[in-house]
Structure formats: structure tokens, C-alpha cells
């Protein structure tokens, strides 16, 4: 199943995390890993209540925070509008200025933030 197959998917709403969202998150994490710049890795991954956030670190020790909105209320935003910003460390949730990226441009945008 490709990550694009989740586009336009209507996620079930629940007061608990659904098996459907757990499956989506596994596939999303694999996809994020594939799209990272070569010298980067995920150092923190948080599957929240229908949202995901993560910290990415490069070999030079610089961090980027990324977050996608709640998939139940923001269809396709997990693909089209991923929040990315610089961070000082893997607990820095305030970080630099908010920027947004599509999944297709994520590698380029993370690379740009880490090199700036």
C-alpha cells in the first residue's frame, strides 16, 4: 500500500486511537524516513491522537521539528501541509519560524532548514 493511497481517505473519529490510524502512522513513518536527506534520521516520533510529530537530526547535530495536523479534520494536510521548523534539541517544541512543506518537497525543505 503506497502512502498516496491514503489521500482523500476519511479517517474514523474516535476517543481512542483507531487501528486504521495506527496502520497509517506506520506507513507514514516509513515514508518520512525514505524522504529525509541522506544525513538525517528520526530521533523522536510521537503518534498522538490522530496527529504525528517528530524530531529529525542531521549528522552535524542540527534539528528539525515536523508535525502534521489531525487527519480527521484536515484531509490531505498530512501530505500537503506538513509543519517544519528548526529546533535546538529534540524537546524544543517552540523552535524557529513555522514553514510548511508538501510530502513531495519534504527532503528539499528539511535540507534547506538544516543548511541555513
JOPE-V754917 format. One record per residue. N is the residue number from 1. RES is the residue in one letter. PHI is phi as a letter, one per 40 degrees, with the letter a starting at -180 (* if undefined). Layout:
BEGIN
N/RES/PHI  N/RES/PHI
END
This chain:
BEGIN
1/X/*  2/X/c  3/X/c  4/X/c  5/X/c  6/X/c  7/X/c  8/X/g  9/X/c  10/X/c  11/X/c  12/X/c  13/X/c  14/X/a  15/X/c  16/X/b  17/X/c  18/X/c  19/X/d  20/X/d  21/X/c  22/X/c  23/X/c  24/X/d  25/X/c  26/X/c  27/X/c  28/X/c  29/X/c  30/X/d  31/X/c  32/X/d  33/X/d  34/X/c  35/X/c  36/X/c  37/X/d  38/X/d  39/X/c  40/X/b  41/X/a  42/X/c  43/X/b  44/X/a  45/X/b  46/X/b  47/X/c  48/X/c  49/X/c  50/X/g  51/X/a  52/X/b  53/X/b  54/X/a  55/X/b  56/X/b  57/X/b  58/X/c  59/X/c  60/X/c  61/X/g  62/X/c  63/X/b  64/X/b  65/X/b  66/X/b  67/X/a  68/X/b  69/X/c  70/X/d  71/X/c  72/X/c  73/X/b  74/X/b  75/X/d  76/X/g  77/X/c  78/X/c  79/X/b  80/X/c  81/X/a  82/X/c  83/X/c  84/X/b  85/X/a  86/X/c  87/X/a  88/X/c  89/X/a  90/X/c  91/X/b  92/X/c  93/X/c  94/X/c  95/X/f  96/X/c  97/X/c  98/X/c  99/X/b  100/X/b  101/X/b  102/X/c  103/X/c  104/X/c  105/X/b  106/X/d  107/X/d  108/X/c  109/X/c  110/X/c  111/X/d  112/X/c  113/X/c  114/X/c  115/X/c  116/X/c
END
